[in-house]
Amino acid sequence: MKYRTKLLLLVCCAALSCQNQPQRTTAKTNTRHAIGKDLPEMHADTLQFIHFDGNLDYWYAFFLTSQKDTLRLVTDRLLEKDLLNRLLIVRWKPDSLWEAGDDERKYIDKRIISYKEIRGNPFIPAISEEQVLDDIRNLVEVKENAERVWIAKKPNFEYPYYEIETATEGEGTVSRLYSFRAYTYPRYEIKIFNRSNDSELALADWRKINN
């Protein structure tokens, strides 16, 4: 009888001990849900697509809002080139991301869920090829020395600028004069481009050196 009583006491103690153990799996799941609940809900905005950058930890698409502010959104797909400077309805939401590195820091950023092109005028008109060529032709140095001006390279997702060449002509020969880069992002800016060492200078700095 004593043996049975001791055995019964041991079984009861073991059962109570199991009930008091923390439920680790449940705790992790609840923590994940709690983080998700703290994140704002889905957003839908009318935005102008202006730039794509695939050189960061995540792909990013850059947009202009109707207030002409820049909005950066993570994207899982490469947006079509013909959507540049078009208006889109973009659905996005905050999401948890991991920063590459030894500590793998977790942070919150905005991720595109879906997008759709819509009709409408862009918030800021795109820089046209004609405008770029006219601006280069109207530079004092080009106006006084160059006979030819042409676009050698157009912007794409790898580089947000036009490359423009200028040249002189004489007796059937064409001699390269100046090379320029006209940036369309993050702001419209023309720089002198040195092909020999693949370097750039702002026009003001270049003029200081040459005057």
Residue frames as qw, qx, qy, qz and C-alpha x, y, z in Angstrom:
[[0.000, 0.886, 0.463, 0.000, 0.00, 0.00, 0.00],
 [0.309, -0.786, 0.117, 0.523, 2.83, 2.38, 0.90],
 [0.431, -0.106, 0.599, 0.666, 4.46, 1.63, -2.45],
 [0.214, 0.628, 0.649, 0.372, 1.31, 2.51, -4.36],
 [0.153, -0.927, -0.261, 0.221, 0.94, 5.76, -2.41],
 [0.384, -0.586, 0.327, 0.634, 4.53, 6.82, -3.22],
 [0.372, 0.171, 0.687, 0.600, 4.05, 5.96, -6.91],
 [0.086, 0.808, 0.563, 0.152, 0.85, 8.02, -7.04],
 [0.255, -0.874, -0.042, 0.412, 2.62, 11.00, -5.45],
 [0.420, -0.319, 0.505, 0.683, 5.45, 10.82, -8.00],
 [0.280, 0.458, 0.696, 0.477, 3.00, 10.77, -10.95],
 [0.054, -0.911, -0.404, 0.057, 1.12, 13.78, -9.57],
 [0.351, -0.733, 0.166, 0.558, 4.34, 15.78, -9.09],
 [0.405, -0.040, 0.623, 0.668, 5.46, 15.02, -12.63],
 [0.175, 0.680, 0.641, 0.311, 2.12, 16.16, -14.04],
 [0.168, -0.934, -0.203, 0.241, 2.25, 19.44, -12.10],
 [0.440, -0.506, 0.362, 0.647, 5.83, 20.04, -13.25],
 [0.359, 0.263, 0.665, 0.599, 4.86, 19.67, -16.94],
 [0.044, 0.847, 0.515, 0.123, 1.98, 22.11, -16.52],
 [0.292, -0.883, -0.015, 0.368, 4.33, 24.74, -15.07],
 [0.572, -0.116, 0.434, 0.686, 6.87, 24.48, -17.94],
 [0.226, 0.627, -0.068, -0.742, 6.83, 27.56, -20.33],
 [0.737, 0.465, 0.487, 0.056, 5.36, 26.81, -23.77],
 [0.323, -0.470, 0.365, 0.736, 8.27, 27.98, -25.95],
 [0.250, 0.261, 0.724, 0.588, 6.72, 27.25, -29.33],
 [0.023, -0.812, -0.579, -0.072, 3.55, 29.16, -28.47],
 [0.292, -0.779, -0.060, 0.552, 5.53, 32.10, -27.10],
 [0.311, -0.216, 0.507, 0.774, 7.48, 32.51, -30.39],
 [0.121, 0.493, 0.730, 0.458, 4.33, 32.35, -32.46],
 [0.153, -0.865, -0.452, 0.157, 2.59, 34.92, -30.26],
 [0.338, -0.606, 0.140, 0.706, 5.59, 37.26, -30.48],
 [0.254, 0.081, 0.629, 0.731, 5.51, 37.13, -34.29],
 [0.019, -0.694, -0.668, -0.269, 1.81, 37.94, -34.35],
 [0.276, -0.812, -0.272, 0.435, 2.33, 40.82, -31.93],
 [0.301, -0.355, 0.345, 0.815, 4.95, 42.40, -34.26],
 [0.127, 0.330, 0.717, 0.600, 2.59, 42.07, -37.21],
 [0.124, -0.791, -0.599, 0.022, -0.23, 43.75, -35.34],
 [0.298, -0.693, -0.063, 0.653, 1.96, 46.79, -34.66],
 [0.280, -0.048, 0.519, 0.806, 2.49, 47.41, -38.39],
 [0.392, 0.393, 0.094, -0.826, 0.13, 49.84, -40.19],
 [0.717, 0.381, 0.569, -0.133, -2.34, 48.51, -42.71],
 [0.565, 0.291, 0.528, 0.563, -2.12, 48.48, -46.51],
 [0.055, 0.663, 0.009, -0.747, -1.73, 51.81, -48.35],
 [0.555, 0.493, 0.557, 0.372, -2.74, 52.76, -51.89],
 [0.096, -0.741, 0.030, 0.664, -1.24, 55.92, -53.44],
 [0.646, 0.735, 0.160, 0.130, -1.08, 57.56, -56.84],
 [0.510, -0.649, 0.326, 0.460, 2.64, 57.93, -57.57],
 [0.574, 0.775, -0.234, -0.120, 4.95, 58.90, -60.43],
 [0.923, -0.155, 0.180, 0.302, 7.65, 56.30, -61.08],
 [0.184, 0.955, -0.227, -0.058, 11.00, 58.08, -61.49],
 [0.188, 0.668, -0.714, 0.092, 13.88, 55.70, -60.74],
 [0.975, -0.167, -0.120, -0.086, 14.95, 52.13, -60.02],
 [0.001, -0.727, 0.660, -0.188, 17.99, 51.04, -57.99],
 [0.969, -0.051, -0.212, -0.113, 19.09, 47.40, -57.99],
 [0.530, 0.485, -0.526, 0.456, 22.44, 47.97, -56.26],
 [0.355, -0.517, 0.470, -0.622, 21.30, 47.84, -52.62],
 [0.241, -0.112, 0.927, -0.264, 20.47, 44.93, -50.29],
 [0.434, 0.506, 0.726, -0.170, 16.96, 45.01, -51.77],
 [0.230, 0.385, 0.511, 0.734, 15.60, 46.33, -55.07],
 [0.002, -0.574, -0.418, 0.704, 14.11, 49.80, -54.68],
 [0.223, 0.602, 0.522, 0.561, 11.72, 51.79, -56.85],
 [0.163, -0.307, -0.254, 0.903, 11.58, 55.55, -56.36],
 [0.073, 0.681, 0.659, 0.310, 8.41, 57.57, -56.83],
 [0.008, -0.152, 0.120, -0.981, 7.13, 61.13, -56.60],
 [0.036, 0.539, 0.774, -0.330, 4.01, 61.82, -54.57],
 [0.151, 0.805, 0.460, 0.343, 1.39, 64.40, -55.55],
 [0.312, -0.935, -0.016, 0.166, 3.17, 66.74, -53.09],
 [0.561, 0.735, -0.329, 0.193, 6.39, 66.18, -55.12],
 [0.485, -0.638, 0.582, -0.138, 8.08, 64.33, -52.26],
 [0.482, 0.384, -0.775, -0.141, 10.23, 61.28, -53.00],
 [0.824, -0.269, 0.335, -0.369, 8.99, 57.89, -51.78],
 [0.238, 0.458, -0.852, -0.093, 11.27, 54.82, -51.80],
 [0.869, -0.098, 0.214, -0.435, 9.63, 51.38, -51.89],
 [0.343, -0.313, 0.875, 0.138, 11.11, 47.88, -51.83],
 [0.765, 0.353, -0.135, -0.522, 10.13, 45.85, -54.89],
 [0.719, -0.182, 0.669, 0.051, 10.42, 42.14, -55.63],
 [0.682, 0.446, 0.501, 0.290, 10.26, 42.64, -59.39],
 [0.302, -0.173, 0.274, 0.896, 11.87, 44.91, -61.95],
 [0.357, 0.702, 0.377, -0.488, 9.41, 47.57, -63.01],
 [0.652, 0.509, 0.428, 0.365, 9.04, 48.00, -66.78],
 [0.390, -0.154, 0.111, 0.901, 11.21, 50.73, -68.32],
 [0.014, -0.430, -0.481, -0.764, 8.27, 52.22, -70.22],
 [0.401, -0.746, -0.531, 0.017, 6.64, 53.03, -66.87],
 [0.446, -0.197, -0.164, 0.858, 9.24, 55.70, -66.11],
 [0.054, 0.084, 0.021, -0.995, 7.55, 59.04, -65.39],
 [0.418, -0.350, -0.639, -0.543, 4.10, 57.43, -65.68],
 [0.474, -0.354, 0.364, -0.719, 1.43, 57.57, -62.99],
 [0.479, -0.040, -0.876, -0.030, 0.70, 54.36, -61.10],
 [0.700, -0.537, 0.058, -0.467, -1.67, 53.24, -58.40],
 [0.444, 0.341, -0.770, 0.306, 0.74, 51.56, -55.99],
 [0.791, -0.535, -0.115, -0.273, -0.41, 49.35, -53.13],
 [0.474, 0.409, -0.625, 0.466, 2.25, 49.00, -50.43],
 [0.718, -0.658, -0.145, -0.174, 2.63, 48.11, -46.78],
 [0.176, -0.755, 0.598, -0.203, 5.35, 48.22, -44.11],
 [0.963, 0.047, -0.263, -0.016, 7.35, 45.02, -43.89],
 [0.635, -0.674, 0.353, 0.133, 10.15, 43.57, -41.77],
 [0.723, 0.619, -0.273, 0.138, 13.52, 43.44, -43.56],
 [0.815, -0.456, 0.103, 0.344, 17.02, 42.34, -42.63],
 [0.188, 0.925, -0.319, -0.086, 20.09, 44.50, -43.20],
 [0.903, 0.247, -0.256, 0.242, 23.06, 42.56, -44.58],
 [0.054, 0.740, -0.494, 0.453, 26.05, 42.41, -42.26],
 [0.314, 0.162, -0.863, 0.360, 27.47, 40.63, -39.25],
 [0.198, 0.086, 0.657, -0.722, 24.65, 41.68, -36.92],
 [0.094, -0.345, -0.820, -0.447, 21.84, 41.26, -39.51],
 [0.114, 0.205, 0.423, -0.875, 19.85, 44.15, -38.05],
 [0.104, 0.548, 0.812, 0.173, 16.08, 43.92, -38.49],
 [0.049, 0.278, 0.092, -0.955, 14.18, 47.04, -39.58],
 [0.415, 0.619, 0.634, -0.209, 10.87, 48.14, -41.07],
 [0.032, -0.279, 0.408, 0.869, 10.58, 49.48, -44.62],
 [0.616, 0.432, 0.207, -0.625, 7.85, 49.91, -47.23],
 [0.305, -0.096, 0.876, 0.361, 7.27, 47.08, -49.74],
 [0.474, 0.201, -0.333, -0.790, 5.25, 47.17, -52.97],
 [0.572, 0.126, 0.770, -0.253, 2.40, 44.67, -53.09],
 [0.511, 0.492, 0.640, 0.296, 1.03, 45.60, -56.52],
 [0.008, -0.508, 0.097, 0.856, 0.92, 48.46, -59.02],
 [0.465, 0.563, 0.657, 0.190, -1.14, 49.48, -62.03],
 [0.215, -0.006, 0.239, 0.947, -0.62, 52.22, -64.59],
 [0.169, 0.748, 0.584, -0.265, -3.32, 54.90, -64.80],
 [0.363, 0.641, 0.291, 0.611, -3.96, 57.82, -67.12],
 [0.298, -0.924, -0.177, 0.163, -2.97, 61.31, -66.05],
 [0.378, 0.816, -0.253, 0.356, -0.31, 63.97, -66.31],
 [0.717, -0.068, -0.457, 0.522, 2.88, 63.38, -64.32],
 [0.390, -0.845, -0.247, 0.271, 3.38, 65.52, -61.22],
 [0.177, -0.752, 0.358, 0.525, 6.69, 66.72, -62.71],
 [0.769, 0.604, -0.088, -0.191, 7.15, 66.52, -66.51],
 [0.886, -0.116, 0.247, 0.374, 9.92, 64.21, -67.68],
 [0.122, -0.714, 0.386, 0.571, 13.12, 65.74, -69.05],
 [0.818, 0.536, 0.187, -0.094, 12.89, 65.34, -72.83],
 [0.758, 0.022, 0.287, 0.586, 15.77, 64.65, -75.21],
 [0.303, 0.752, 0.238, 0.535, 15.04, 67.95, -76.95],
 [0.357, -0.926, 0.020, -0.124, 15.42, 69.85, -73.69],
 [0.777, -0.437, 0.252, 0.376, 18.73, 68.14, -72.92],
 [0.643, 0.309, 0.326, 0.620, 20.12, 68.90, -76.40],
 [0.079, 0.879, 0.181, 0.434, 18.96, 72.52, -76.26],
 [0.536, -0.839, 0.084, 0.046, 20.51, 73.02, -72.81],
 [0.765, -0.226, 0.309, 0.518, 23.85, 71.62, -74.02],
 [0.484, 0.552, 0.328, 0.594, 23.79, 73.70, -77.22],
 [0.101, -0.924, -0.140, -0.340, 23.14, 76.83, -75.15],
 [0.709, -0.564, 0.025, 0.423, 26.20, 76.37, -72.96],
 [0.105, 0.928, -0.226, -0.277, 28.65, 79.18, -73.78],
 [0.357, -0.494, 0.730, 0.310, 31.53, 76.77, -74.38],
 [0.534, 0.273, 0.780, 0.178, 29.49, 74.67, -76.80],
 [0.369, 0.860, 0.313, -0.162, 27.84, 77.59, -78.57],
 [0.042, 0.898, -0.328, -0.291, 31.21, 79.20, -79.31],
 [0.154, -0.558, 0.783, 0.228, 33.17, 76.09, -80.33],
 [0.445, 0.062, 0.893, 0.027, 31.03, 73.11, -81.38],
 [0.362, 0.187, -0.475, -0.780, 29.39, 72.40, -84.72],
 [0.629, -0.138, -0.693, -0.324, 27.78, 69.10, -83.75],
 [0.345, -0.265, 0.646, -0.628, 25.86, 67.97, -80.65],
 [0.704, -0.047, -0.574, -0.415, 24.29, 64.51, -80.24],
 [0.734, -0.432, 0.358, -0.383, 23.11, 62.03, -77.62],
 [0.354, 0.433, -0.828, -0.033, 25.50, 59.08, -77.26],
 [0.285, -0.136, -0.923, 0.221, 23.71, 57.26, -74.43],
 [0.460, -0.494, -0.226, -0.703, 20.23, 57.43, -72.92],
 [0.366, -0.388, 0.623, -0.572, 19.17, 56.84, -69.30],
 [0.716, -0.126, -0.639, -0.252, 18.19, 53.38, -68.12],
 [0.770, -0.606, -0.138, -0.143, 17.94, 51.51, -64.81],
 [0.833, -0.092, -0.149, 0.525, 21.73, 51.24, -64.55],
 [0.354, -0.155, -0.051, 0.921, 22.52, 54.95, -64.96],
 [0.121, 0.800, 0.550, -0.205, 20.10, 57.90, -64.67],
 [0.072, -0.723, 0.172, 0.666, 21.76, 60.23, -67.19],
 [0.718, 0.688, 0.097, 0.037, 22.16, 61.15, -70.84],
 [0.573, -0.380, 0.333, 0.646, 25.64, 61.17, -72.32],
 [0.447, 0.873, 0.168, -0.096, 26.05, 63.95, -74.85],
 [0.672, -0.104, 0.297, 0.670, 28.95, 64.43, -77.24],
 [0.253, 0.924, 0.032, -0.284, 30.02, 67.62, -78.98],
 [0.735, -0.008, 0.399, 0.548, 32.45, 68.00, -81.85],
 [0.125, 0.725, -0.219, -0.641, 34.03, 70.37, -84.33],
 [0.792, 0.414, 0.427, 0.136, 34.02, 69.78, -88.08],
 [0.064, 0.832, -0.320, -0.448, 36.51, 70.75, -90.74],
 [0.364, 0.557, -0.649, -0.368, 37.39, 69.48, -94.23],
 [0.791, 0.058, -0.549, -0.263, 35.69, 66.14, -93.87],
 [0.443, 0.060, -0.770, 0.456, 36.91, 65.49, -90.31],
 [0.560, -0.693, -0.208, -0.403, 35.05, 65.43, -87.02],
 [0.393, 0.269, -0.642, 0.600, 36.96, 66.07, -83.81],
 [0.517, -0.624, -0.583, 0.054, 35.44, 65.38, -80.40],
 [0.046, 0.646, -0.177, 0.741, 35.26, 68.48, -78.23],
 [0.290, -0.305, 0.601, -0.680, 33.41, 68.12, -74.94],
 [0.445, -0.250, -0.846, -0.154, 31.48, 65.25, -73.34],
 [0.344, -0.310, 0.306, -0.832, 28.63, 65.87, -70.91],
 [0.224, -0.294, -0.926, 0.072, 26.32, 63.91, -68.65],
 [0.367, -0.307, -0.032, -0.877, 22.84, 65.27, -68.05],
 [0.067, -0.103, -0.928, 0.351, 21.36, 63.63, -64.95],
 [0.430, -0.400, -0.438, -0.680, 17.61, 63.16, -64.69],
 [0.764, -0.573, -0.250, -0.159, 17.68, 61.82, -61.11],
 [0.114, -0.576, -0.726, 0.357, 17.70, 62.77, -58.25],
 [0.168, 0.832, 0.181, -0.497, 17.59, 66.22, -59.88],
 [0.685, 0.671, 0.156, 0.236, 18.25, 67.56, -63.35],
 [0.350, -0.825, 0.303, 0.324, 21.92, 68.48, -63.57],
 [0.765, 0.616, -0.132, 0.137, 24.52, 68.78, -66.33],
 [0.597, -0.666, 0.360, 0.266, 28.13, 67.78, -65.63],
 [0.413, 0.710, -0.539, -0.185, 31.27, 67.70, -67.74],
 [0.962, -0.133, 0.239, -0.026, 32.48, 64.14, -68.36],
 [0.053, 0.736, -0.651, -0.182, 36.13, 63.20, -68.82],
 [0.956, 0.164, -0.141, -0.197, 36.36, 59.95, -70.79],
 [0.498, 0.552, -0.615, 0.262, 40.08, 59.51, -70.25],
 [0.119, 0.193, -0.814, 0.535, 39.69, 58.85, -66.51],
 [0.386, -0.467, -0.759, -0.239, 35.91, 58.28, -66.32],
 [0.238, -0.356, -0.510, 0.746, 35.39, 61.27, -64.01],
 [0.015, 0.783, 0.508, 0.359, 32.83, 64.05, -63.74],
 [0.251, -0.147, -0.279, 0.915, 32.85, 67.68, -62.66],
 [0.134, 0.797, 0.507, -0.300, 30.10, 70.15, -61.97],
 [0.468, 0.718, 0.237, 0.457, 30.02, 72.85, -64.63],
 [0.206, -0.966, 0.077, -0.136, 30.90, 75.56, -62.10],
 [0.693, -0.554, 0.383, 0.257, 33.99, 73.65, -60.91],
 [0.741, 0.272, 0.410, 0.456, 35.07, 72.88, -64.46],
 [0.276, 0.877, 0.149, 0.365, 34.82, 76.55, -65.43],
 [0.420, -0.882, 0.207, 0.046, 36.91, 77.59, -62.41],
 [0.767, -0.262, 0.440, 0.386, 39.69, 75.22, -63.49],
 [0.598, 0.380, 0.464, 0.531, 39.64, 76.41, -67.10],
 [0.101, 0.933, 0.174, 0.299, 39.37, 80.17, -66.46]]
